[in-house]
């Protein structure tokens, strides 16, 4: 079920707590061009993976003398719900990259922290005073909720959860 797999990837890319301060952010699903970044990302793994630009080693028949062959994967196909998540996420990343001094390698968590800030106890605030950001993050959350409802039945059907 490749649509289910792609939907799960889209959901995971925009619903995690990845932070760039712990190492290279390999989870950026866009290219620099798509978000208007003023610098190159440290990693383009995820956007290359999505575009089918990652080579994989394939052995058709295991053999003592057969070497694996390198082949390119194909671009992932996404459902309309997943595309809507990517579109909403791209708009948020674009807005973030329009800000001076932004961390070009930021994860979604980093972007949220940038706009929402932290309170005296160090906990991330729930909201931001930036109205454009609030509109964009709300739109992303709505799209995530829609894809979550779509994948939930299959999580049980495929017995990830019982």
Secondary structure, 3 states (H helix, E strand, C coil): CHHHHHHHHHHHHCCCCCCHHHCCCCCCCCCHHHHCCCCCCCCCHHHHHHHCCCEEEECCCCCCCCCCEEEECCCCCCCHHHHHHHHHHHHHHHHHHCCCCCCCCCCHHHHHHHHHCECCCCCECCCCCCHHHHHHHHHHHHHHHHHHHHHHHHHHHCCCCC
